[in-house]
Amino acid sequence: MNRWKIAFWICFALLLATAAFGFYSILDQGVTITYMKDEFDDTDDALDEVIAIINNTDLSRQQIQTELLKIKDLDYVDFEEDTVFLDKIYLVFEENRLKKVGEQW
């Protein structure tokens, strides 16, 4: 077999491998950016919840619970504990008053 034919097939195989790797890289970046955008949207929603709590209540447990139930359906949240976990944030109460807002990951 001619050396030029061997060199052609080797270069052709390298070209295909490079194209496949480039396609995979672009596709992977697209998926990663989509998931990052979803996470940022969730963080924005959690921030909006905290802003609504701070602006619309006097920070008592009952008022915060009422305000949160207006924002979205939170039937799964246990409001009886001192720490209330929401999607990406948690609220810490002492003596039925809001003392701390934190983030959880």
Backbone bond lengths (Angstrom), bond angles and torsions (degrees), N, CA, C in turn:
res aa  C-N    CA-C-N  psi(-1)  N-CA   C-N-CA  omega(-1)  CA-C   N-CA-C  phi
1 M - - - 1.444 - - 1.538 108.77 -
2 N 1.288 114.67 145.94 1.456 122.16 -176.25 1.531 110.52 -73.18
3 R 1.342 116.68 142.62 1.473 120.94 179.09 1.515 111.67 -61.65
4 W 1.310 118.62 -31.97 1.460 121.93 -179.15 1.531 110.99 -68.11
5 K 1.317 116.67 -36.52 1.468 120.17 178.20 1.528 110.15 -66.84
6 I 1.303 117.14 -41.85 1.471 121.31 178.45 1.528 109.81 -64.02
7 A 1.313 117.01 -44.55 1.463 120.73 179.58 1.529 110.86 -63.72
8 F 1.344 116.78 -39.25 1.465 120.09 178.15 1.522 110.79 -60.49
9 W 1.319 117.80 -48.87 1.471 120.64 -176.95 1.528 111.46 -67.05
10 I 1.294 117.93 -34.20 1.470 120.51 176.25 1.529 109.78 -66.46
11 C 1.324 116.80 -45.85 1.476 119.98 178.21 1.516 111.50 -64.69
12 F 1.332 116.37 -38.69 1.460 120.50 179.09 1.534 110.48 -64.44
13 A 1.323 117.01 -42.33 1.464 120.93 178.11 1.525 110.93 -63.91
14 L 1.344 117.02 -40.98 1.468 120.70 177.62 1.531 111.00 -65.25
15 L 1.315 117.30 -38.06 1.465 121.69 177.25 1.521 110.69 -63.22
16 L 1.310 117.74 -45.43 1.466 121.23 178.14 1.527 111.36 -63.52
17 A 1.321 117.06 -41.81 1.466 120.67 179.18 1.530 110.58 -64.30
18 T 1.328 117.05 -40.97 1.468 120.98 178.86 1.524 110.77 -65.83
19 A 1.318 117.36 -42.09 1.466 121.27 178.73 1.528 110.69 -64.71
20 A 1.325 117.40 -42.18 1.466 120.51 178.85 1.525 111.36 -64.39
21 F 1.334 116.92 -41.93 1.461 120.22 178.12 1.526 110.95 -64.90
22 G 1.325 118.17 -40.76 1.466 121.43 177.25 1.517 111.87 -63.64
23 F 1.317 117.53 -42.67 1.461 121.12 177.71 1.525 110.68 -62.28
24 Y 1.326 116.48 -44.84 1.460 120.39 178.89 1.532 110.87 -62.22
25 S 1.314 117.90 -41.83 1.470 121.45 -179.49 1.525 111.33 -62.71
26 I 1.304 117.45 -44.35 1.465 121.08 179.81 1.519 110.60 -65.56
27 L 1.320 117.10 -43.11 1.461 120.88 178.66 1.529 111.06 -63.31
28 D 1.326 116.99 -42.17 1.460 121.53 179.33 1.527 111.39 -63.56
29 Q 1.321 117.51 -41.47 1.461 120.62 178.17 1.522 111.01 -64.24
30 G 1.320 116.96 -38.90 1.467 120.36 178.33 1.522 112.00 -62.27
31 V 1.314 116.52 -44.04 1.469 120.51 178.68 1.521 110.61 -65.69
32 T 1.322 117.08 -42.81 1.466 121.61 179.71 1.522 111.29 -61.78
33 I 1.317 117.51 -44.51 1.465 120.96 -179.99 1.520 110.70 -65.53
34 T 1.317 117.72 -36.77 1.470 120.88 177.49 1.519 110.82 -62.42
35 Y 1.335 117.62 -46.11 1.463 120.46 178.83 1.527 111.31 -65.91
36 M 1.322 117.53 -37.39 1.463 119.96 177.62 1.523 110.51 -63.31
37 K 1.322 117.73 -40.56 1.456 121.43 178.88 1.529 110.21 -62.93
38 D 1.320 117.15 -41.42 1.467 120.11 177.50 1.523 111.01 -61.87
39 E 1.320 117.55 -41.40 1.465 120.96 178.15 1.522 111.51 -64.78
40 F 1.328 117.20 -41.33 1.463 120.70 177.39 1.520 110.83 -63.78
41 D 1.333 117.07 -39.06 1.467 120.21 178.01 1.532 110.65 -64.25
42 D 1.332 116.99 -41.03 1.463 120.37 177.24 1.523 111.19 -63.18
43 T 1.322 116.93 -40.11 1.458 120.93 178.58 1.527 110.56 -65.90
44 D 1.316 117.27 -40.70 1.471 120.52 176.48 1.520 111.18 -61.97
45 D 1.334 116.84 -41.23 1.466 120.00 178.17 1.523 111.15 -62.61
46 A 1.328 116.38 -41.93 1.465 119.85 179.01 1.534 110.21 -64.41
47 L 1.310 116.58 -39.89 1.464 120.17 177.69 1.525 111.12 -64.48
48 D 1.320 117.25 -40.41 1.466 120.55 176.79 1.527 111.42 -61.59
49 E 1.330 116.83 -37.37 1.458 120.54 177.42 1.528 110.73 -63.44
50 V 1.313 116.38 -44.86 1.469 120.28 179.90 1.524 110.28 -64.10
51 I 1.322 117.61 -42.17 1.465 120.75 178.42 1.530 110.11 -60.89
52 A 1.318 117.05 -42.95 1.462 120.14 179.18 1.525 111.20 -64.15
53 I 1.323 116.58 -38.95 1.466 120.04 178.97 1.522 110.34 -63.26
54 I 1.308 116.38 -48.58 1.457 120.52 -176.42 1.528 111.35 -66.50
55 N 1.323 117.47 -40.77 1.454 120.46 -175.02 1.524 114.03 -78.24
56 N 1.313 118.06 -29.58 1.462 120.72 -170.44 1.522 115.16 -106.60
57 T 1.312 118.40 2.94 1.467 120.08 -178.47 1.520 110.03 -134.48
58 D 1.336 114.49 168.41 1.469 118.90 171.47 1.529 110.09 -98.84
59 L 1.337 115.51 20.91 1.465 125.46 174.01 1.528 114.11 72.39
60 S 1.316 118.22 22.11 1.466 119.58 172.89 1.527 108.97 -84.26
61 R 1.315 115.42 154.22 1.466 120.76 -177.33 1.529 111.39 -58.73
62 Q 1.299 117.88 -45.43 1.466 121.27 -176.91 1.532 111.18 -65.07
63 Q 1.315 117.51 -42.97 1.462 119.44 179.50 1.530 111.55 -67.15
64 I 1.303 116.61 -38.27 1.463 119.93 178.22 1.517 109.78 -65.48
65 Q 1.313 117.21 -42.28 1.459 120.46 178.29 1.527 110.37 -61.52
66 T 1.318 117.50 -44.72 1.465 121.38 178.62 1.523 110.79 -61.54
67 E 1.330 116.59 -43.55 1.468 120.65 -179.11 1.523 111.23 -65.96
68 L 1.312 117.22 -40.83 1.460 120.21 179.37 1.521 111.58 -65.63
69 L 1.308 117.49 -38.53 1.460 119.86 179.24 1.527 111.44 -68.59
70 K 1.333 117.55 -23.77 1.469 120.58 173.70 1.522 110.85 -72.19
71 I 1.334 116.62 -36.59 1.465 121.13 -174.90 1.526 111.14 -69.24
72 K 1.322 117.02 -49.66 1.459 119.92 -179.43 1.520 109.86 -158.51
73 D 1.301 115.31 169.94 1.462 121.70 -178.09 1.525 109.90 -75.45
74 L 1.326 116.18 112.52 1.463 121.38 -177.88 1.529 110.89 -123.04
75 D 1.318 116.47 47.27 1.460 119.93 -179.81 1.525 112.59 -64.29
76 Y 1.310 117.57 -24.72 1.460 121.96 -177.20 1.535 112.74 -81.21
77 V 1.326 118.38 -10.16 1.465 121.88 -175.44 1.525 109.78 -84.32
78 D 1.334 116.30 132.99 1.459 122.62 177.84 1.526 108.58 -92.78
79 F 1.332 116.26 103.73 1.461 121.14 -178.36 1.530 112.35 -85.63
80 E 1.312 117.50 3.49 1.467 120.57 -178.71 1.535 111.88 -84.97
81 E 1.317 117.57 -23.08 1.460 121.22 -178.33 1.528 110.41 -79.82
82 D 1.331 116.40 163.89 1.464 120.93 176.99 1.525 112.67 -72.66
83 T 1.326 116.97 -24.35 1.461 121.34 176.59 1.522 108.56 -115.02
84 V 1.317 116.31 123.42 1.456 122.50 -179.76 1.522 107.84 -108.11
85 F 1.331 116.15 120.30 1.461 121.47 -178.89 1.519 109.83 -97.99
86 L 1.328 115.26 123.84 1.457 121.62 173.57 1.527 107.14 -105.47
87 D 1.303 118.37 -160.03 1.468 119.93 -174.97 1.524 112.46 -60.37
88 K 1.303 118.10 -62.86 1.463 121.05 -177.29 1.523 112.23 -120.98
89 I 1.297 116.65 5.47 1.462 120.15 -179.93 1.519 109.42 -131.27
90 Y 1.317 114.40 162.44 1.454 119.17 172.26 1.526 108.38 -135.23
91 L 1.318 114.94 150.97 1.457 122.66 -179.40 1.517 108.26 -117.51
92 V 1.315 117.14 130.25 1.457 121.93 179.64 1.527 107.87 -109.98
93 F 1.330 115.20 126.19 1.457 121.36 179.99 1.519 110.47 -110.86
94 E 1.330 115.75 143.02 1.456 122.73 169.85 1.513 106.83 -131.98
95 E 1.318 116.05 124.62 1.464 122.63 -179.37 1.528 111.20 53.36
96 N 1.346 115.58 46.59 1.463 124.01 177.51 1.526 113.90 60.05
97 R 1.323 118.09 24.30 1.461 123.35 175.32 1.532 108.16 -124.50
98 L 1.310 116.79 143.92 1.451 121.48 177.49 1.523 109.77 -71.45
99 K 1.328 116.01 123.23 1.473 120.16 -179.25 1.523 112.27 -110.89
100 K 1.333 118.00 -28.59 1.463 119.29 -175.25 1.516 109.85 -152.85
101 V 1.319 115.59 142.41 1.456 123.06 170.82 1.514 106.67 -121.25
102 G 1.316 116.80 126.58 1.465 120.35 -179.54 1.504 110.75 -132.82
103 E 1.322 115.12 171.78 1.459 119.50 178.48 1.521 109.32 -113.64
104 Q 1.312 115.35 147.36 1.461 121.24 178.49 1.524 108.69 -125.87
105 W 1.308 115.82 146.50 1.462 120.22 179.31 1.468 110.45 -127.85
